[in-house]
Amino acid sequence: MTQIDMLPPLREVLAAHDLEPRKALGQNFLLDLNLTAKIARQAAPLDETTVVEIGPGPGGLTRALLAEGARRVIAIEKDTRCLPALQEIADAYPGRLDILSGDALAIDIAQQASGRFKLVANLPYNVGTQILLNLVTTALWPPQWDSLTLMFQREVAHRIVARAGDDHYGRLGVLCGWRTEAEILFDVPPQAFTPPPKVTSSVVRLIPRPAPAQASLATLEVVTANAFGQRRKMLRQSLKALGGEALLQAAGIDPQRRAETLSVAEFVTLANLVDQRRTANSKEG
Ligand code: SAM
């Protein structure tokens, strides 16, 4: 195993701080510094960069980000048992690691970064999906972040990058595809983690599109929720409450199609038409 810094191996860190992994916090640690370095490199270049890391745990990925040259890392960890181990890393990289103790879902990440940032994380998938959605649906666009490099269960990773016609295509794929370019970089087998999870994981990178097609996020969410809420039904049925057949014909979309066949651009067209029709109706009324 390559020595990336002068700190002790992660197994020793776990033992020294009595860091028995806790299932309730989704703790599957990466102890191979070659692998954490490989993940950190996906977010390169890191010099001149503020990196927000969520869920640093004992700090394997944190150490890799600092060793790769990140100017500043802000690490947000919910488990207070990890704080002494993280403090040792902060001491080894003076002035470059800020440790925030708390629940990342309750913290305003953009405000903490107070400028441009990249986000890198190996998180429990439910927390990761919520943080991803929060960052992709931010009101301000282009956003404050330059990239998101995130580990997910492989199935969730496939949902993020899915396009029309893919089995995994749904709301997550439409929202991520609308505002970002998302790609799966590589898989990580269960044995790479301590303890090993049941399924394979994948590292996903998302880059914001500078100018996604204009649409109201709220309306796009309603259209995708309706369309995929009854994904086996024809759109004229699943979108009935939003205008059904007339709406689809106005958009030039065959009403007999199903949600999973619609491209992101077609969802955007539908959302804009729904808004236009609402505005027209409210003027008439
Ligand atoms: N990044 C470390 C690694 O790769 O070895 C730890 C990964 S472990 C899968 C997930 C980490 O996220 C744990 O340290 C856990 O305590 C932390 N965590 C879980 N939920 C969190 C939350 N809501 N906010 C911040 N950290 C959280």
Residues whose N, C-alpha, C, O or C-beta is under 5 A from the ligand:
A	BS01	SAM	L25 G26 Q27 N28 F29 L30 I54 G55 P56 G57 G60 L61 I76 E77 K78 D79 G102 D103 A104 L105 N122 L123 P124 V127
